[in-house]
Amino acid sequence: MVLLSSAGEPLRVEIEVPARYTEAEIPVLQLAPAKAYAPAGLKYDPALAAARFRFDLRADGRPYYILQSARPVAATQIALLVERVAPGPRERRAYLLQVGGSADRGAVFAPVSPRPSAAARTSARVSANEARWVREIERMQSEVDAQGQTLASMLERVAALEVAVKELQRGQEARAKAAAAPPPMQPVPVAPPTPVAVERENRPGLSAAWVNHSLLILVAGFLLLLMGIGGWILWGPSSRAAKAAPPPVA
């Protein structure tokens, strides 16, 4: 990093981009936020609030970045925490600039190793412990999830087994009912009776008795008729009139 300004002036520095980078590999730089300075053991200067990096090319085509602040820098020592955001993983580098008179212009400063404060180190230890516990909790959670999936699978199998048992029971009940029910009556084919020739028996005794009985009835009826006619002749109206007539006068 090359300093191009003096004390009391807006900060102006340049960062050369190494020639090993291709055009697609040129890093994208920015200043880290103010809250990142204290954990790195650096003091943030408010004059850097509006400072921005600008990418540019030299006359010979070499790329470089220029950082310029909007406000003058009053301190003689200023810390810069430069952050590379792309490409690749995020990376930070710290610089401590000694800002003096015009004679200090052109001074070159190399990156320094940041010294985290005691609070930052404690926070880092706490963060490490928290990360360890987080990993442990995640491991336990994954085990619980796996056991839950196993239990869910077992419950599904038990439910399927219950359904199969119920179907088997229904099938056994249906077969038992079918066995207990009487078999359906099947129509038995009946052969038509074989016609039997019946010979009419001649019974002369029966016919003769019937004829004799009929003759007796006719004779009795005829006798009754004769008796009625004779009674009528004897006791009819002509007989009574003859009896009632006066005897002839001699």
C-alpha positions in Angstrom: 0.0 0.0 0.0 1.4 3.4 -1.0 0.5 6.6 0.9 -0.2 9.6 -1.4 -1.5 12.2 1.2 -0.2 14.1 4.2 -1.6 14.9 7.6 -4.6 17.3 7.5 -5.6 16.1 4.0 -8.1 13.6 2.9 -6.5 10.2 3.0 -5.4 8.9 -0.4 -3.6 5.5 -0.9 -3.0 3.1 -3.7 -2.9 -0.7 -3.7 -1.1 -2.4 -6.6 -2.8 -5.4 -8.0 -0.2 -8.2 -8.5 0.5 -9.1 -12.1 -0.2 -12.8 -11.4 -4.0 -12.1 -11.3 -5.9 -12.5 -14.6 -8.7 -10.2 -15.4 -11.3 -12.6 -14.0 -9.2 -13.0 -10.8 -8.8 -9.4 -9.9 -9.9 -9.0 -6.3 -12.8 -6.7 -5.3 -11.7 -4.6 -2.3 -13.6 -2.6 0.3 -13.0 -1.3 3.8 -14.3 -3.5 6.6 -17.1 -2.1 8.7 -16.3 0.0 11.8 -17.4 -2.8 14.1 -14.7 -5.1 12.8 -11.8 -2.9 14.0 -12.1 -3.5 17.7 -12.1 -7.3 17.6 -8.9 -7.1 15.4 -7.2 -4.8 18.0 -7.4 -1.7 15.7 -8.8 1.8 16.3 -11.3 3.0 13.8 -10.9 6.6 12.5 -14.2 8.3 11.8 -12.6 10.0 8.8 -12.9 6.7 7.0 -16.7 6.7 7.1 -17.1 7.8 3.5 -13.8 6.4 2.1 -14.2 4.2 -0.9 -12.0 2.0 -3.2 -11.9 2.8 -6.9 -10.5 0.4 -9.5 -8.4 1.9 -12.3 -5.7 1.1 -14.9 -2.4 2.8 -15.3 -1.0 4.0 -18.7 0.8 0.7 -19.2 -2.4 -1.3 -18.5 -1.5 -2.4 -15.0 -4.6 -2.5 -12.7 -4.6 -0.9 -9.3 -7.0 0.4 -6.6 -7.1 3.8 -5.1 -8.7 4.6 -1.7 -9.7 8.2 -0.9 -11.6 9.6 2.0 -14.0 12.5 1.9 -12.8 14.0 5.2 -9.3 15.1 6.2 -7.3 12.8 8.5 -6.0 14.5 11.6 -4.3 11.6 13.3 -0.7 10.8 12.6 -1.4 7.1 12.7 -4.4 5.5 11.0 -5.4 1.9 10.8 -7.0 0.4 7.7 -8.7 -3.0 7.6 -9.0 -3.9 3.9 -11.5 -6.7 3.0 -11.4 -8.7 -0.2 -15.0 -9.8 -0.9 -14.5 -11.6 -4.3 -13.5 -13.8 -5.9 -12.9 -16.7 -3.6 -13.3 -16.6 0.2 -13.6 -13.4 2.2 -10.2 -12.2 3.5 -9.0 -9.2 5.6 -5.7 -7.4 5.8 -4.7 -4.8 8.3 -2.4 -1.8 7.6 -1.0 0.8 10.0 -0.2 4.1 8.2 2.1 6.8 9.6 0.8 10.0 8.2 3.2 13.0 8.4 4.2 15.8 6.2 4.7 15.9 2.5 8.0 14.0 2.9 6.0 10.9 3.9 4.2 10.8 0.6 5.1 7.7 -1.4 5.8 5.7 1.7 5.0 2.0 1.3 3.3 0.0 4.1 3.0 -3.7 4.3 0.2 -5.6 5.9 0.5 -6.2 9.7 -0.9 -9.0 11.7 -3.9 -7.7 13.8 -3.7 -8.2 17.5 -7.1 -9.1 18.9 -7.9 -7.4 22.2 -8.4 -9.4 25.4 -12.2 -9.0 25.0 -11.9 -10.2 21.4 -9.8 -13.2 22.5 -12.3 -14.0 25.2 -15.1 -13.6 22.7 -13.3 -15.9 20.3 -12.9 -18.5 23.0 -16.6 -18.2 23.8 -17.4 -18.3 20.1 -15.3 -21.5 19.8 -17.1 -23.1 22.8 -20.4 -22.0 21.4 -19.5 -23.4 18.0 -18.5 -26.7 19.7 -21.8 -26.8 21.6 -23.6 -25.9 18.4 -21.9 -28.8 16.6 -22.8 -31.1 19.4 -26.4 -30.0 19.4 -26.6 -30.4 15.7 -25.1 -33.9 16.0 -27.7 -34.8 18.7 -30.4 -33.3 16.6 -29.4 -35.3 13.6 -29.4 -38.5 15.8 -32.9 -37.6 17.1 -34.1 -36.9 13.6 -32.7 -40.3 12.5 -34.3 -42.1 15.4 -37.6 -40.2 14.7 -37.5 -41.4 11.1 -36.8 -44.9 12.3 -39.7 -44.8 14.8 -42.0 -43.4 12.1 -41.0 -46.2 9.8 -41.7 -48.7 12.5 -45.1 -47.2 13.3 -46.0 -47.4 9.6 -45.0 -51.0 9.5 -47.1 -51.7 12.7 -50.1 -50.0 11.1 -49.6 -52.1 7.9 -49.4 -55.2 10.0 -52.6 -54.3 11.9 -54.4 -53.9 8.6 -53.1 -57.2 7.4 -54.2 -59.0 10.6 -57.7 -57.4 10.4 -58.0 -58.6 6.7 -57.0 -62.1 7.8 -59.5 -62.1 10.6 -62.3 -61.0 8.3 -61.3 -63.7 5.8 -61.4 -66.4 8.6 -64.8 -65.2 9.8 -66.2 -65.3 6.3 -64.9 -68.8 5.8 -66.4 -69.9 9.2 -69.8 -68.5 8.3 -69.7 -70.2 4.9 -68.8 -73.5 6.6 -71.6 -73.2 9.2 -74.3 -72.3 6.7 -76.3 -75.3 5.2 -75.6 -76.0 1.7 -78.1 -74.7 -0.8 -80.8 -77.1 -1.8 -80.1 -78.4 -5.3 -83.2 -79.5 -7.3 -83.2 -83.2 -7.7 -84.3 -84.2 -11.1 -87.3 -86.5 -10.8 -87.9 -88.9 -13.6 -91.5 -89.0 -14.8 -93.4 -92.0 -13.6 -93.5 -94.9 -16.0 -97.0 -95.4 -17.2 -98.5 -98.6 -15.9 -101.1 -100.3 -17.9 -104.0 -101.1 -15.6 -106.4 -103.7 -16.8 -110.0 -103.0 -16.0 -111.4 -105.8 -14.0 -114.8 -107.1 -15.0 -116.9 -107.3 -11.9 -120.3 -108.9 -13.0 -121.5 -109.2 -9.4 -121.4 -105.5 -8.8 -123.3 -104.6 -12.0 -126.1 -107.2 -11.3 -126.7 -106.0 -7.8 -127.0 -102.5 -9.1 -129.5 -103.5 -11.7 -131.6 -105.5 -9.1 -131.6 -102.5 -6.7 -132.8 -100.2 -9.5 -135.6 -102.7 -10.4 -136.8 -102.9 -6.9 -137.0 -99.1 -6.7 -139.0 -98.9 -9.9 -141.4 -101.6 -8.7 -141.9 -100.0 -5.4 -142.5 -96.6 -7.1 -145.0 -98.2 -9.5 -146.9 -99.8 -6.6 -147.0 -96.6 -4.7 -148.4 -95.0 -7.8 -151.1 -97.6 -8.2 -152.1 -97.3 -4.6 -152.4 -93.6 -4.9 -154.6 -93.9 -8.0 -156.9 -96.4 -6.2 -157.2 -94.2 -3.2 -158.2 -91.4 -5.3 -160.8 -93.4 -7.1 -162.3 -94.6 -3.8 -162.2 -91.5 -1.8 -162.1 -88.9 -4.5 -164.8 -86.2 -5.1 -167.1 -88.4 -7.2 -167.5 -90.9 -4.4 -168.3 -88.2 -1.9 -170.9 -86.7 -4.3 -172.6 -90.0 -4.8 -172.9 -90.6 -1.1 -174.4 -87.1 -0.5 -177.1 -87.4 -3.3 -180.7 -88.2 -2.0 -182.0 -91.6 -2.9 -184.3 -91.8 -5.8 -188.1 -91.6 -5.1 -189.9 -94.8 -5.7 
